[in-house]
């Protein structure tokens, strides 16, 4: 995982033209608990898997509300996510105060992308080690956006990030054509099925380890936790998982750079998640 002299700072390039600090931040996202986002023509849904540091503590919140028309789910470092969520809430409040209108989702994601880019370029900073799925509804319709530590962001029809998220993305790809006309309840069912595919075979979704966020036309952003999500878990109870569910994602190619970086050597391409499904 660790590189010799080429991973000491985010401003250092390797001979292969890579910035390893950004790749490490991408790895932090891959090791976070999985979260799924999908949308129909009228609604957007976030489904997230919650973790508890120990049996004595409560599960960490993975879905955070920002405004009445949007919210986010996170995968990666929770502390970084809280800083970004505070920034996003402030921008939403500024829009309502200055223009008396909700901030368009695309504009907010663009502003977050600019904020994410700053620590990838300045000496002494590190990239944000968190990936976000942003769900919202505005005049343009429903939206699902993905942001990356590299400051890339993508407008998605459906997306899953976090540990073993490839299984969820496979489920979403197979049923992508069904989502536009789904009801909110059907969207949540698809999201829970995709999230369940990221779990090991001996682990099940419960009211304690998952949460759902829903927003849409005439529907303010609402989070369903604990007993409020039980009604949706019963809808998929007893269903078989997709083939290959729970398998680990393929590891990122993290080859060590040569100490001197031989000239003319073929560049090593890192298979880092950048938003497009594999």
N, C-alpha and C positions, 0 to 999 in steps of 0.2 A: 504494500500500500504506500509506503513512504519512499520518496525520491531523494536522493542525494542533494546536490546544491541547487536544484531547479525548483524546489517547492518551498523555499523559505519565505517568499513573499509573493503577493498577487501581481506585482509588476515584473516578475521574472518569467521570461519565455524559455522553454526548453529548446534544444536543437531541432526537435520535430515540429516546432511551432505550436506548442500546447501550453496552457496555463494550468498547472496542476492544482492550485488552490481552488479554482472554480470546479474542477472535476471532483475534488474532495467534498465540496459543498453539495454537488449533485449526488454524491454517495450518501450524504446525510439524509437527503430526501428519500432515497431508495430504502433506507433503513427505518424510516418512520412508519407508523401504522398506516394502513391503507385507507384511502378515501375515494369515493366515486361521485362523479357529477354527470347528470344527463338532463336533457330538456325536451319538451314538446313544443307545439306552436304557441301554447299559452302559459306554460309553467316550466320551472326549473327546479331540480331536486339535487340536494347534496346528501350523501350517506357516508358516514365515517365510522371507523372502528376505534374504540377508546381503549387505552391501556391504563393499568394501575401499577405504580412502581412496586407496590407490595400488597399483601392481603390486608394490611392494616390501614391502607389509604384509599381514598376515593379515586374513581377513574378520572383521568384528565379530560377536559372539554376539548373537542376537536372541531366543533362548528361554532363560529363566532358571528353574532349579528353586527352589522355596520349601520344600516339604515332600514327604514320600513320596506325598501324595495330591493335590498341586496344583503348578502352575507357571504362568508368564506368558510372553507374547511382547509385544514392544514396537514402537511406531512413533513416532518423534520424537527428542527429545534423550536420548541414551544416559546421560548423567550424571544427569539427573533420574530416569531409570528405575532406575538403580543405587541411588539414595537410597531410592526407594519400595520396591524389592525388599528392601533391608536392613530397613526398617521391617516389611514383611510377614513376613519370616523370623523377626524377633524376636517378633512376635505369635504365630506358630505355635509357637515354642519355649515361650513363656509358657503357652500352653494345655496343651501336653504336660506341663510342669513342675507347673502348678497343678491340673489336672484329669485328667492322664494320658489324654488323649483328643485326637484331631486336631481342629483348629479348623474348624468348619463354614465352607464356602466363602462362603455368603451373608453370614455375620457378618464375615468378613475383608474382603469387598468393601465392606460398609457402613462399616467402620472406615477403609478407604482413601478412600472418598468424603468422610468427615469431614475427613481430613487434606488432601485436595485442595481442599476448600472454604476453608480458612483463608487461604491467600495470595490468594484472589480478593476478600477483604474488607478486609484490613489494609493500611494505608499503608506504603509502602516495600518491599513484597513483589511478586513477580511470580507468575503462575500456573505450575504445572508444565507444561512444553511436551512432554508425552508422553502417548500413549494406550496403554492396556493391554488385552490380551485375557487373561482368567484362565480356565484350564481346570482342573477339579478333579472329584473323585468323593468323595462322603460318603454318609451314611445316606439322604439325600434323592435320591440318584442322581447322574448326571453333570451337569456344569454348564459353560456358557460365558458369561462375563460380559465386558462392555465398559465401560471407564471413560474419561471425557473430562476434558480440562483444566478444564472448567467445573464439575467435581465431580458431574456426572450419571453414573449408572451404570445398566446395563441387563442384564437376564437375556435371553440370546439363544439361539435354536435354532442359528444359524450367523451368522457375522459376518466381515467383512474390513475392515481399516483400512490407511491408508498411501497411497502414490502409486499412481494408476491403479487404486484398489481397487474402483471402480464395476463394472469388468468382472468381477471376482471375485464381487461381490455379485449380479450378474445371473446368473452360473452357479449360485450357491447357491440363489437364488430358484426357478430352474427345476427344481431337483432336490431341493427341500426335503423332499418327502414320502418320498424314498428313504432318508433318513439314519437314522430311528429304528431300523430293523431291519438296518442295515449291520454287517458284521464290522469289526474294527479295520483289517484290510488294505484293505477297500473304503473306509472313511473316509479313510485316508491317500491313496488314489488320488484320491478326490474333492477333497481338500485340495490336492494337487499340481496337479490340472487347473485348479482355481480360481486358484491362485497363478501358474501358467503364463500364464493369460489377462491378468495384469497386466504382463507383459513385452513390450517391443517385439518385432516380428516377427523381427528378426535376432538375438535373444538367447534362449538356451535354458537350462533348468534343468540344473545340474550338481551333482556332489557337493560342490563348493566353495561355491556361492552359495545353498544352501538347507539347511534343517534341519527336523526333525520332532520334536514332543513328543507322547507318548502316555500317557494315564492312564485307569484304569477299574477295574471290578470285579476284584479279585484281581490287579491290575496296578499296581505303583507307578509314579510319574511317571518316564518314561525319555526321554532325548533321543537322537535318531539323527542323527549328523553324518558327514561325509566318506564313507568306504567303507561305513559301516553303512546309508546311505540309498540306495546304488546299487541294491539289490534292488527298491526301490519305484519308482525312476525308470525301470527297465527295463519295469515294468508299463504305463507310459503312453507309452513310446517309440514314435514313429511315428504317434501319434494326431493328428488335425487339431484345431486350436484352435477355440474357439467363434467365431461371427461377431462381428466388431467387437472382438475381443480386442486388448489393447495400446493402445487409444485412451485419450487423456488424459481425466481427469475434467473436467466443466464447472467453470470457475473460480468461486470464491466472489464474490458481488456485494459489492465493497468500495467503494461510492460514497463520495466525500468529503462530509463534513458541511459545511453552510454555516457560515461564520465566526460568524455571529450566531445561526443556528438559527431560521428564521422560524417564528413562532407559527402554529399551525393547519395547518402543512405535513403532508402525509401521511407517516407513518413509513416509513423504508426498512428492509425486512426482509432480514436476511442469511441466505443459504442455507448455513448452517453445519451440518456433520455433527453429529447428536445421537443417533446410534445406530440410528434407524429407517432402513431401506433406502429409497433413492429409487425 
